Amino acid sequence: MRFAALAALLCLPWPASAGEDWPQWRGPNRDGVSRETGLLQSWPDGGPRLVFRADGLGAGYSTVSVADGRIHTLGMLSGREWVITLDAETGAQLWATPHGEGYRDGRGDGPRGVPTVVGGRVFALGARGQLTALDAASGQIVWTVNLLQQFGGRNISWGISESPVVQGGRVLVSPGSRRVGFAALDAETGELVWGTEGDEAGYASPLPLDLAGAPHIVFFSGERAAGVRAEDGALLWSYRRASNRTANIATPILVSNRGGAAEIFLSSDYGTGGALLELRSDGAGGVTATEKYFTRNMRAHHATPVLHEGVLYGFSGSIFSALDIETGALFWRDRSIRKGSLTFADNRLYVFSERGDVALVEPSRAGYEQRGRFELRQRDRSGENTWSHPVVANGFLYLRDQDVLVAYDVSDR
């Protein structure tokens, strides 16, 4: 019987899609891009098939991460913040672990950051600065520390929103104090490895990159962009023009990285704009940062743009825009979908407006090319802005609106 069952299994067609996890903020490479293939290139009327609806996530704007068959996120329930884990196929809750006092704000309560999953552990940073490492399978706490209390920082106007980088056995974060503005903690123990004098925390999440073979972290604080050597926390460069001094939210974007040079794009709203910077190693451990251009054609607010084949797609203010990354020139602007956030997978942009519209868009330099659209059902809407970002993982599109997470099958099978 076993051999017959195995033979029957081998005769079944292989899945059309090549799935990929989404283990941290903005995906595997922190660039908003999934390498997944075999996905629908257009949607039927009404959108793709709904697979499940999961509620009980509580208040908050945290996006999900997906790894090893589990969904991880944060939410506020009964005045407390929780790290919550669901089954990625069914939405059933697997565990929930309390994570400190909940955060309340006039523009929306609850946590904002996204858990990072590395090596069977979940690293979650809450809106009040609580950083916790948990076992991904059980939810058991390995260690926890409050960054604001530990390093003498203060919370920012709309709550800590950062999603931590975990790299080389260290957790890289912005504690938001003058004494320790940028920091590396040991991923096994939570103990401080190094701390660098810095700034008030921003809302942006850091970007890791290698420059001439040396790990390098780009932070976007409340005041500036800054490059820090990952080994010892040495401050290598800083740049202020792209900072609006109100709310720097968009993650820095790695544009190119070759030899001893890299290019990154920084952007913020509140009337500011974006800049392409060249980072160049001097061969002796130092780095220079040179502005290649500054543009007001991309003013990213809460959503980080996505780069594809030399075109930067994103919301400049409230208008969906496409920018030539080499020059900063505008290809087009379009108001077909309202201000929101986006993700890229299998030659399509998944756009999630802050009012619950969802669009599938074909990337093009010529103009906005929509290949499908639907709206979240009224029963799945909170009435708040949908500021959680779309996630595509293993053939599913995950969309969260406060207490509710919905999953759609976007695989072409």
C-alpha positions, 0 to 999 in steps of 0.5 A: 500500500505504501508503494502504491501511494508513493507511485500515485503521489509521483504521478501528480503534477508538480506545483506551477509556482516556486514559493518563497517565504517572507521572513522580515519587513519588505521580504527576503532581501528587504527590498519589497521584492519576491522572487516567487514565480508561477503567479497569476498575471491577471485577476478575474472579476472580484479578485483572486480566490479568498483562502481564509479570514483570521481575526483576533489580531487586535489593533495595530498597523503591523504587517506580517512576516511568513516563514516555515509555515507560520505567520508572525505579527504584532497586535494590541488586545485588551490594552496589551501588546502581543506577538501573534503567530498563525498557521500560514495555510489556514490562519489558525492561531498557533500561539500568542505571547504578551509583549508589554503595555499597549501603545495608544495614539490619536492616529491609531493604537497598537504596534507598527513594526514587523517581526524578523524571523531568523534561525527559528527565532522571532525578533519583535520590536514593539511600539513602546520599544520592547525588543524580544526574541522568541522561539518561533515554534512555541512563542517562549521568550528567550530574552527581552529588553526595552530599548528606550528604558535601557538606553535612555531614549524617548518614544517618538510622536507616533510610536516606535515603528522600526522592524529590526535587522538580524545579521551576523548574530546581531540585532541592529536597531535604533534605540533613539537616544543621544547616548545610543542612537544606533545599536547592535545587540547579541541575538542569543542574549540581548546584551549590547555589543556596541552602541553609537551616539546618534539621534532620536529614532525615525520611523524607518527600518534599517538597510543592511549592505556590504561595501567592499566586503564589509557589512554596513548598516544604513539607518534613517533616524529622525534627523538624517540618514547615517551609515554605520559599520556593522562590526563595531558601530563606527559612524562612517557618513551622514546625509540630511537633505532627504530628512523632513525632521517630522517623520522619516518612514520609508526604508532606504533602498539599495539601487546598486552594489558593485566593487567598492561602491553602492547606490542607495535611494532615500525619500521622505514626504512632508514636502521633502523629496528623494535623493540618490546617494553614491557610497564609496569605500576609500579602501582604508575603512572609510566611506564617502557619501555623494549626492548624485541627484535630489528630486521632488518627484518621489516623496515617499510617506508611509510606504517604501517604493519598489525598484524594478529594471531601473524604474522606481514605483511608489506613491509620491505623496498620494499619487502613484508614480514611476521614476527613472532611478538613474536621473530622477526624471518622472516617467508618469503619475497616475491617480487610478488607485488611491495612496497606499503601499506595494510589493513586487512578485513575478512581474507584477506590482501588488498595490494596497490602497489605504482605503482597502482597494487592491490592484495588480499592476504590470510594471511599465515605463509607458504608464499605469497598466492595471491587470486586476482590482478588487476591494476588501469586503466590508466585513474585513474592513476596520474603517481605519487606514490600511497602513499594513503592507501587502505580502506575497509568500508561497502563492498567497497574498496576505492583507491585514487591516487591524484585527483581521488578516485575509489570505488570497490564492494568487498562484496560477494553478 
